[in-house]
Amino acid sequence: MENNNVPKHLYFYSVGLSYKKADAEVRGQFSLDAVAKTRLLEQAKSEGIESLIVTSTCNRTEIYGFAEHPFQLIKLICDNSNGSVDAFQRVGFVYKNQEAINHLFRVGTGLDSQILGDFEIISQIKTSFIHSKSLGLANAFMERLVNAVIQASKRIKTETEISSGATSVSFASVQYILKNVEDIGNKNILLFGTGKIGRNTCENLVKHTKNEHITLINRTKDKAEKLAGKLNLIVKDYSELHLELQKADVVVVATGAQNPTVDKAILNLKKPLLILDLSIPKNVNENVEDLEGVTLIHMDYLSQLTDETLENRKLHIPAAEAIIEEIKEEFVTWMKGRKFAPTINALKEKLNAIKASELDFQSKKIADFNEEQAEIISNRIIQKITTHFANHLKDDDTMVDESIEWIEKVFKIKAS
């Protein structure tokens, strides 16, 4: 599939890796923070790539864009993360053209999410597109495609119940705590990190544990104070982290740091401690398990906890897929029309030139030649011929690129 804004030798790709084949540690190696994303886009632009978007979440790092070869996009990920090409080859994926389009639809509508029906990814795709567009890296094809995915996501969210029921990593973490920690209402809970997952976890903790001993710590203290003010919780300075860890019975780590912030060196425990690491990359060093009484649970384990809610969501997959197919068909129709319209227009111009030449010749050769009637008849014939070609190019079974090439060769035309 080519786009009029890019040369014909470019293809639309989706390349990346996700929770499906890459564990949390590997996903952490390929994770891209805001600075790395900007650096990647700027590198892409300098290397002549004309349109792409990049997403990096706790569950996936993916690029959608145009390239001659997928390695151009894989290289961008590896150059701007701690991931290697060898590691990518083991766990990564490459989708091309229609498969790449299909993948973006499934990702953006929550069907490919680690927790089915999780719609958080669509806001990240929107943000990624806006970022790319601000740097001149989003062509008309990409804008139309992203808008189609957003439309599908909205319709699935409102017309199906695939996101019904409370289930998320933050919710699953609280459920785990409730099932595994006795007398949770009287335990000391420490939440380190107040980003989106941290906030959601905190709200669930307050709602479901009825605990009044929840302490918040964040590198940026005012963010923690803002959240604590809403929920009437305690806030401590980042410098007091090691002290609060000694007091805690349960620690939830949900920071955005690129390296572990909690390890056994800062733990001086006198009682059992449950640590839940909800961060990508991992923010708790696995060496904490060397200490007696420490239990470490990572978000990948929590994401595998299925319950009745998730089973019920699966019942709505067919309805969601039907919405995707409907919107995707509209997009593909637009895409095909946009691709072959210049060829049809060039064909029409060529036929009109032949017509004008022939009418001029016949008007000089035939007495009483009715040029007006000949013009009407010729125009109708040209319209019918071009319609036949257009219908052929619209057909799902048509090899559009090859047909366009054949038409241009036979009629000696070149689409603008």
Steps between C-alpha positions, in 0.01 A plus 500: 500500500642831401387845570497792258713701740780246493690326221366168379784297649393593855275272702295552814641302793424433863808380688552450871461266793238441767410298807404210272860392440713738707509479879515807721880505509532498120218754459691720743810485281300628201294754691512863377440798725386839370855616423584178315179522294586852386856394423367204297266722297776750429732220389225362274459840339874538446509155337231597249205314652195708417223368723491293819369493857658330800334366816669364811297377796557246776364231267648591160741709297386539137556712190247546220641662189625495143835353404673314219595223742381427856858502633500880459230515769647223718830690500322814626367309802835338577698822452284685752449232765712245683369222277712313247425376149566143616244533778250656260538210259410260781187675626405769247247503219475657156166557327476643149226691316153360575629290791656814650169683466315208661746499791461872571120460507525214753749686719304825496168332586627299798472159330879455513538634854642285777169552677224471240305822450763730653449825308791696649713427193280709266586821686868411465456443125330841473785665690756321282331620183486861624871478587590366154281758326667784691831385349356464147504120516133419443366491144134486387499119503614489863253767608209322334607163646542629857163678480338176380651308793379770744151477348500121538618529861221747588231285340620179667510675836143633465334221297644192676572398858857389432631746758230432760593401853797613702817331383845650454848445634429747781174326588663155476777615734248607765310172459828314554570699818150436635531124440855462635536747787302439817348791689596739218308787658759520777815447293745771392483551123762700311436618144816612319418681173185697421476476122186368333532141625606625844200733524257230388650251747484753780133575435421127491694445824304771680169376359543127569726473807352777719860551612602824671872418506590567134813706440594656165849576375584651162819656366292812429336557837230741384349229277470268800354783711237571235386137505525473877286810543215338310519176699615630842827303501852554636785631281869453573812638328687284252801521735300302760433205269741264678337579839146450374597168341592369848158592639295359211316168481408554135691708243363588156767632261367679191772741391617591151871464577718327241701310768403320824434737790444234766751223578601290799770750598241752622281244676564441871198289582371373830171360368362344178460732201289464186629705204294551184702641208264659248779671302648448154799481499501310831569736789561239768822301481430126519776472760242608763380140492831398655366647824290280725136601516495701176244412233542673163211504249537659156226645281534219243376255763214729599399538134455125474242496776180439307160517660136493406519858370763411240309190394187712451696749290601225258134457405507848342802439274288409190299825529821700535657327201190572288535874578870486410426329167237762411729796568803327352307434178422871473866580551618245242246635247633852559858375477446314173310792347773739604760275345344444159313831458802672336530211250128517414525877459806460276316234297202732458731780382663266250162383363381860478813590303432209260139614472594862424747392234250262338212750505724760340601250229143384428355853495734580211434173320122456533254744353229623740688342789300555822778576744261567790342153480838336451626680812208367709542142375878507545474635853256223596732236354799646689298506823399134456858392422650680802221367726584145389864554589410663833271209595777256410743685727245509786451123489641322806661234280685754285876538532477878500870582456540263206177622335602865531837419348331313212253785429776760501714288268221419249371857473844659536390719789661602827287593799596827664 
